[in-house]
Amino acid sequence: MFGKPKSLPNEPLITVLLIDDQAIIGEAVRRMLLTESDIIFHFCSDPSVAIQKAIEVAPTVILQDLVMPEIDGLMLLKFFRANVVTRDIPMIVLSSKEEVELKAEAFAIGANDYLIKLPDKIELIARIRYHSRAYINLLQRDEAYQAIQDYLKKLEIERRKVVERTNELAHLNVELERIASIDMLTGVANRRQFMYRLEQEIERSRRYKRPLSLIALDIDHFKKINDTWGHGGGDIALYDISQRVNLLMRESDLLGRIGGEEFVVLLTETSSEEAMLVAERLRSVIADTPVVINGNNVDVTASFGVATFDQEKDTITTILSRADKALYMSKETGRNRVVVANI
């Protein structure tokens, strides 16, 4: 490099690389460009290292002699155009005379311009500026395009993160809602969920005049189970009984644990007679098969109270009360039996 004059503020620098085996040509071009503060000049007299030099100095335009003893100028031009780093850099080829066929071949290979050396200073500078600015604009567009693409990729990554997080939150909300609606020991509906569903079904029963029944059930002598086998044994009994009852339920029915050892079954589209039959099947399936607690067969029974919704008189409170009273009567009259509430 022959010198690096100061550039004007905010003006993009132009970097020129001259490839010529004659040092005198290099000096002449350097002098032509010396007064141009925005142009940095580099000279390479060895064409065998020209591509490496171009990669090193990153020129915005290359001036290359076509006639050099060590390498054919057209071949060097091909090498420049084949290299991924230098293939887009503007190439101005220089020749000592106007040769139409040589010029045509140079343009065919990828030259951007053709000058007779030594060119006029004004023309040389004009050509250098023209091709350099076009190349700088191309680089800036590429940089801007790449910046936009990088930004869009970043946005897409962020969007995917938001979508994933939203899906995670939605899944978490569903899971939280599920947890908030089930009894953690037995996995059946808890009191909150059961009451919510019962309120919906009562409204549907009133609107469409469809039957609706409840079965309240309570494990008999549950305190004795806890006293004998501990609370862990009591938990086993609660879980076992709830699973047996659930197996006999339709998809439209709902089993809820509303407290301690007491459960309620919601039976949609079910009359009093049908509910009594269901309760009897439940009583039988509980009483006929012992619960296994710590390897021991423990006989367990349950008492049942059945109430059918009266669309004219009942509320959510009164139907639950009637089912509970029927359950109490079942307990009072010997346990392990089904009692149907009076309207």
Stockholm file with secondary structure:
# STOCKHOLM 1.0

chainA/1-343         MFGKPKSLPNEPLITVLLIDDQAIIGEAVRRMLLTESDIIFHFCSDPSVAIQKAIEVAPTVILQDLVMPEIDGLMLLKFFRANVVTRDIPMIVLSSKEEVELKAEAFAIGANDYLIKLPDKIELIARIRYHSRAYINLLQRDEAYQAIQDYLKKLEIERRKVVERTNELAHLNVELERIASIDMLTGVANRRQFMYRLEQEIERSRRYKRPLSLIALDIDHFKKINDTWGHGGGDIALYDISQRVNLLMRESDLLGRIGGEEFVVLLTETSSEEAMLVAERLRSVIADTPVVINGNNVDVTASFGVATFDQEKDTITTILSRADKALYMSKETGRNRVVVANI
#=GR chainA/1-343 SS CCBCCCCCTTCCCEEEEEECSCHHHHHHHHHHHTTCTTEEEEEECCGGGHHHHHHHHCCSEEEEESBCSSSBHHHHHHHHHHSTTTTTSCEEEEESSCCHHHHHHHHHHTCSEEEESSCCHHHHHHHHHHHHHHHHHHHHHHHHHHHHHHHHHHHHHHHHHHHHHHHHHHHHHHHHHHHHHBCTTTCSBCHHHHHHHHHHHHHHHHHHTCCEEEEEEEETTHHHHHHHHHHHHHHHHHHHHHHHHHHTCCTTCEEEEEETTEEEEEEETCCHHHHHHHHHHHHHHHHSSCEEETTEEECCCEEEEEEECCTTTCCHHHHHHHHHHHHHHHHHTTSSSEEECCC
#=GC SS_cons         CCBCCCCCTTCCCEEEEEECSCHHHHHHHHHHHTTCTTEEEEEECCGGGHHHHHHHHCCSEEEEESBCSSSBHHHHHHHHHHSTTTTTSCEEEEESSCCHHHHHHHHHHTCSEEEESSCCHHHHHHHHHHHHHHHHHHHHHHHHHHHHHHHHHHHHHHHHHHHHHHHHHHHHHHHHHHHHHBCTTTCSBCHHHHHHHHHHHHHHHHHHTCCEEEEEEEETTHHHHHHHHHHHHHHHHHHHHHHHHHHTCCTTCEEEEEETTEEEEEEETCCHHHHHHHHHHHHHHHHSSCEEETTEEECCCEEEEEEECCTTTCCHHHHHHHHHHHHHHHHHTTSSSEEECCC
//
